[in-house]
Amino acid sequence: MSSLLSKSYHTEHSFSGMRAMGWQVSVHSYAWSPPTDVYETDASFVVRLEVAGMRQTDFSIDVEDNFLVISGVRSELPERRTYHQMEIRFGEFSTAIEIPAGADVSKAQADYDDGFLIVVMPKIKPTTINIKG
């Protein structure tokens, strides 16, 4: 885990009915939260959600305050059935990730492939200011 993410791991934030514990926010509603990874490479911060059986148009990705909020709806098959075991969740889902310091959200890109939604936020490149003298 990066030092940027670990610094805020034990801090709590609260906004719009959501409660953050570090980088991931717990949303108190009937929405479920898909398995989510947040990691850092040399060039970017990456958020990866495992949500199979959807299309790109089924997702909404928004920036609210300092959080990346990813939500959508996974539709259940319309046929009636009796479950003996049910572990695959359907319906509305939502997850919120605290945007790491140094992430350039304005240049973020998202892609959905093979059941994974991947959001890449490039790191802001440091700039040097020359001193005239």
Secondary structure, DSSP 8 states (H G I E B T S, - for coil): --HHHHHTTT-EEEETTEEEETTEEEE-SS-B---EEEEE-SSEEEEEEE--S--GGGEEEEEETTEEEEEEEE---SS----S---S--EEEEEEEE--TTB-GGG-EEEEETTEEEEEEEB----------
